């Protein structure tokens, strides 16, 4: 049974937070093309990357089993790509970039199915803003937080995913195919970059870094995380801070006594107790912690303690001393739900960690999805 947790990349004592750090092209030769025509044998519809398996006649004239990397199951589902589209026996033509290590592997840039359906890697088959009308308030008067929520999808300015950079889906039409907005950079390893011209990114790239400083104990905890295998790291559960944003669809159930949050990054659920003035004396530690909340006018303020040690965000660890305060605000005009948070961890962090994120009503429902890192051993994970 596949582990139902989200994907995490562990590296050094500092965390990678940028979009560019998340997206790379692994060992694929982005400046080369391959086209294969064959028959689907299976689709491994998982996070952090789905893999399409098919039989095809290769450039050498021999028929073989191929596997080609696609985007995450979560993102494919939000884009309208279903498992049923790739039923075994379906004819498919695959275009993309070959792998420099495995001659029977590739990076999918576009697909043509036997019925003529054409799919670019970043192709959208469902309306991005089709969530429908919803009331801004409950009959009792509180802001209506109930329902499915997700951040806006990011797509590359090149729909085939070979060059350019990531931008919000609603803004992609502003840029030429493969364009890079002012102030941003083309993603390393994309077609035409120095990395691609040199034959792809190195197998052992420098660890991503950022600015979250750790104490000595925090650095020691990071070293233990870094010792885990990539397959284990990729599907480790995150925290209430990190798992709410990004690609997944989240779900909120709301009543007068409690608010339940189900995180699309698999395996994390939490309950916010609205009629509890203080945390109980004996809390059983968990990754979600123990949350109490109150309404301050129309702002939901949530205080959470009682965490198990783990990862706060990205590759930054947290101890059992972690304390998180969140403020949820619903804009009734736009129906966007903003969350601001602060995290204190005197054991592992040298300063308070702050951030915010915004989600909107999702156009697809919440669903739990499997995580299994199937990227070949020894190769860095490929792009989103």
C-alpha positions in Angstrom: 0.0 0.0 0.0 1.4 3.4 -1.0 2.3 5.8 1.7 -0.1 8.7 1.8 2.0 11.7 2.6 3.4 14.7 0.7 6.7 15.1 -1.1 9.7 16.6 0.7 13.2 17.2 -0.3 15.8 17.1 2.5 19.2 18.8 1.9 21.2 21.0 4.2 20.8 23.1 7.3 18.9 25.8 5.4 15.6 25.4 3.5 14.9 25.8 -0.2 11.8 28.0 -0.7 11.9 29.4 -4.2 9.9 28.1 -7.2 13.1 27.6 -9.1 14.6 25.4 -6.4 11.5 23.1 -6.7 11.5 22.8 -10.4 14.4 21.2 -12.3 14.7 18.9 -15.3 16.7 16.1 -13.6 18.9 14.1 -16.0 16.8 14.8 -19.0 18.5 16.2 -22.1 16.2 19.3 -22.6 18.0 20.4 -25.9 17.2 17.0 -27.5 13.9 15.6 -28.8 12.4 12.2 -28.8 9.2 10.9 -30.3 7.8 7.5 -29.5 4.6 5.9 -30.8 3.2 3.0 -28.8 0.6 1.5 -26.5 0.0 2.4 -22.8 0.7 -0.4 -20.3 0.0 1.5 -17.1 0.0 5.0 -15.6 1.5 5.3 -12.1 -0.7 8.2 -10.9 1.2 9.3 -7.8 3.0 12.3 -6.2 5.5 13.8 -6.5 5.6 12.7 -10.2 3.4 10.4 -12.3 5.0 8.0 -14.7 3.5 6.8 -18.0 4.6 3.3 -19.0 4.1 2.1 -22.6 5.6 -0.2 -25.2 7.1 1.5 -28.3 9.6 1.0 -31.1 12.7 3.1 -30.2 15.2 4.9 -32.4 17.2 1.7 -32.6 14.2 -0.1 -34.2 13.6 -2.4 -31.2 10.4 -2.6 -29.3 10.8 -2.0 -25.6 9.0 -0.8 -22.5 9.4 2.9 -21.9 8.6 5.0 -18.8 8.2 8.8 -19.1 7.9 11.3 -16.3 4.8 13.5 -16.0 3.5 16.0 -13.4 2.2 15.1 -10.0 -1.1 13.2 -9.7 -2.5 16.2 -7.7 -1.7 18.7 -10.5 -2.8 16.4 -13.3 -6.2 15.9 -11.5 -6.6 19.6 -11.1 -5.8 20.0 -14.8 -8.4 17.5 -15.8 -6.1 14.6 -16.6 -7.6 11.4 -15.4 -6.4 7.9 -14.8 -9.1 6.6 -17.2 -7.6 8.6 -20.1 -4.5 6.3 -20.0 -6.2 2.9 -19.7 -3.9 0.0 -20.7 -4.1 -0.6 -24.5 -4.6 3.0 -25.3 -2.5 4.2 -28.3 -0.2 7.1 -27.5 2.4 9.2 -29.2 4.9 10.8 -26.8 7.1 13.7 -27.5 9.7 15.0 -25.1 13.3 15.0 -23.9 15.3 11.8 -23.5 17.1 10.8 -20.3 20.8 10.9 -20.5 21.2 7.9 -18.3 18.3 5.6 -19.2 17.6 5.1 -22.9 14.1 3.9 -22.1 13.0 7.0 -20.1 11.9 10.5 -21.0 10.4 13.7 -19.9 6.9 14.1 -21.4 6.4 17.5 -23.1 3.3 16.5 -25.2 1.0 13.6 -25.8 -1.4 12.6 -28.6 -3.9 9.8 -27.6 -5.4 7.4 -30.1 -8.7 9.3 -30.2 -6.8 12.4 -31.3 -6.7 14.1 -27.9 -3.7 16.3 -27.7 -2.1 17.1 -24.3 0.7 19.5 -23.6 2.5 18.9 -20.3 0.9 22.1 -18.8 -2.4 21.7 -20.7 -5.5 22.6 -18.8 -8.6 20.5 -19.6 -11.0 22.0 -17.0 -11.9 25.6 -16.2 -9.6 27.0 -13.7 -12.3 29.2 -12.1 -15.4 27.0 -12.1 -15.9 26.6 -8.4 -19.4 28.1 -8.5 -21.2 30.5 -6.2 -20.8 30.2 -2.4 -22.2 32.2 0.5 -19.7 34.5 2.3 -21.3 33.8 5.7 -23.0 31.0 7.5 -26.6 31.5 8.7 -25.1 32.0 12.2 -23.1 35.0 10.9 -19.5 33.7 10.9 -17.4 33.8 7.7 -18.1 30.7 5.6 -14.8 28.7 5.5 -16.4 25.4 4.7 -15.6 23.7 1.4 -12.7 22.9 -0.9 -9.8 25.3 -1.2 -6.6 25.4 -3.3 -3.9 27.9 -4.3 -3.9 28.9 -8.0 -2.0 26.5 -10.1 1.4 27.4 -11.5 2.2 26.6 -15.2 5.2 27.2 -17.4 5.0 29.9 -20.0 5.9 27.1 -22.5 2.9 24.8 -22.4 5.2 21.8 -23.3 7.3 22.5 -20.2 10.7 22.8 -22.0 11.6 26.4 -21.3 10.5 29.6 -19.7 9.4 29.8 -16.1 6.4 29.2 -13.8 3.6 31.8 -13.5 0.1 31.7 -12.1 -2.4 30.0 -14.5 -4.5 33.2 -14.8 -1.4 35.1 -16.0 0.1 32.7 -18.5 -1.6 34.4 -21.5 0.3 37.6 -20.8 3.6 36.1 -21.9 4.9 34.7 -25.2 5.5 30.9 -25.2 8.6 30.3 -23.1 8.7 33.9 -22.0 10.1 35.0 -18.7 8.4 37.9 -16.8 10.6 40.9 -15.9 12.5 40.2 -12.7 12.3 36.4 -13.0 14.8 34.0 -14.5 14.4 31.0 -16.8 14.3 27.8 -14.8 17.8 26.2 -14.6 18.1 23.3 -17.0 15.4 24.6 -19.4 16.0 24.5 -23.1 18.8 26.9 -24.1 20.3 27.5 -20.6 23.9 26.7 -19.8 22.8 23.6 -17.9 20.9 22.2 -20.8 23.6 23.0 -23.3 26.1 21.2 -21.1 24.0 18.0 -21.3 21.6 18.4 -18.4 21.9 19.1 -14.7 24.6 17.2 -12.8 23.5 14.2 -10.9 24.8 15.6 -7.6 23.8 19.2 -7.6 24.6 21.6 -4.6 21.9 21.4 -1.9 19.3 24.2 -2.1 19.8 26.9 0.5 17.7 29.7 2.0 17.7 32.1 4.9 16.1 30.2 7.8 18.8 30.0 10.4 18.9 27.0 12.8 20.3 26.5 16.2 23.0 23.9 16.8 20.3 21.4 17.8 18.4 22.4 14.7 21.4 21.7 12.5 21.9 18.3 14.1 18.3 17.4 13.4 18.8 18.5 9.8 21.7 16.2 9.5 19.6 13.3 10.6 17.0 14.1 8.0 19.6 14.4 5.3 20.8 10.9 6.1 17.4 9.4 5.0 17.0 8.0 1.5 15.4 10.2 -1.1 12.5 7.7 -1.4 11.7 8.1 2.3 12.2 11.9 2.2 10.0 12.4 -0.8 6.8 11.1 0.9 7.4 12.3 4.5 4.5 14.2 6.2 5.0 17.9 6.6 3.5 20.4 9.1 0.4 22.5 9.4 2.5 25.4 8.1 3.9 23.8 4.9 1.1 21.4 3.9 -1.7 24.0 3.5 -0.2 25.7 0.4 1.2 24.6 -2.9 -0.6 22.2 -5.4 -3.0 20.2 -3.3 -6.7 20.8 -2.7 -7.7 21.2 1.0 -11.1 20.7 2.7 -12.7 22.6 5.6 -15.7 21.3 7.6 -17.1 24.0 9.9 -19.5 24.0 12.9 -20.1 26.2 15.9 -17.8 24.1 18.1 -15.0 22.9 15.7 -13.4 23.5 12.4 -11.8 20.5 10.8 -9.0 20.9 8.2 -8.1 18.1 5.8 -4.9 18.8 4.0 -4.4 17.7 0.4 -0.8 17.0 1.2 -1.7 13.5 2.2 -2.1 12.2 5.7 -2.6 15.4 7.7 -5.8 16.3 9.4 -6.5 18.6 12.3 -9.4 19.9 14.4 -9.6 23.5 15.7 -11.6 23.6 19.0 -13.6 26.9 19.2 -15.0 26.6 22.7 -11.8 25.7 24.5 -10.1 28.5 26.4 -6.8 26.8 26.9 -4.9 23.7 25.7 -5.2 20.7 28.0 -2.4 19.8 30.3 -1.6 16.4 28.8 -1.5 16.6 25.0 -0.6 13.5 23.0 2.0 15.0 20.5 1.2 14.7 16.8 2.2 16.3 13.5 -1.0 18.4 13.5 -0.6 19.4 17.2 -3.5 20.6 19.3 -5.4 23.7 18.0 -7.7 26.1 19.8 -9.4 29.0 18.0 -11.5 32.0 18.5 -13.2 34.6 16.3 -11.8 38.2 16.5 -14.5 40.0 14.6 -14.2 38.2 11.2 -10.7 36.8 11.7 -10.2 33.2 12.9 -7.2 33.2 15.3 -5.7 29.7 15.9 -3.1 28.7 18.5 -1.4 25.3 18.1 1.1 23.5 20.3 1.8 19.8 21.1 3.8 18.8 18.0 5.9 15.8 17.3 9.4 16.6 16.0 9.5 16.7 12.2 9.7 19.2 9.4 8.3 22.7 9.7 8.6 23.7 6.1 10.8 22.5 3.2 13.8 21.1 4.8 13.7 23.0 8.1 13.1 20.7 11.1 10.9 21.5 14.1 11.1 20.3 17.7 8.4 19.5 20.2 8.7 23.1 21.3 7.1 24.4 18.2 4.3 27.0 18.7 2.2 28.2 15.7 -0.3 31.0 15.6 -2.5 31.5 12.5 -4.9 34.1 11.4 -7.5 33.1 8.7 -9.3 35.9 6.9 -12.0 35.5 4.2 -12.4 38.3 1.7 -16.2 38.4 0.9 -15.6 40.3 -2.3 -13.1 37.9 -3.9 -13.8 34.8 -1.7 -10.1 34.4 -1.2 -9.0 32.9 2.1 -5.8 34.3 3.4 -3.8 32.7 6.2 -1.0 34.6 8.0 1.2 32.5 10.4 4.1 32.8 12.8 6.1 29.9 14.2 8.3 29.9 17.2 10.7 27.1 18.1 13.3 28.1 20.6 15.0 24.7 20.4 15.6 24.7 16.6 15.0 28.2 15.2 17.1 31.3 16.0 14.2 33.6 15.1 10.4 33.6 14.6 9.4 32.2 11.2 6.6 34.2 9.5 4.6 33.8 6.3 1.3 33.9 4.5 -0.6 32.2 1.8 -3.9 32.6 0.0 -6.3 29.9 -1.3 -9.5 30.2 -3.4 -12.6 27.9 -3.7 -11.3 24.9 -5.7 -12.7 23.9 -9.1 -12.1 20.2 -8.3 -13.0 18.4 -5.0 -10.6 17.4 -2.2 -9.3 13.9 -2.6 -6.6 11.8 -0.9 -3.9 10.8 -3.3 -0.9 8.4 -3.1 2.7 9.4 -2.8 5.5 7.2 -4.1 8.8 8.6 -5.4 9.5 6.6 -8.5 12.3 8.8 -9.9 15.2 6.4 -10.7 17.7 6.1 -7.8 20.7 8.4 -8.2 18.9 11.1 -10.2 17.5 14.3 -8.9 13.7 14.7 -9.1 12.5 16.3 -12.4 10.3 19.3 -12.9 6.8 19.9 -11.7 
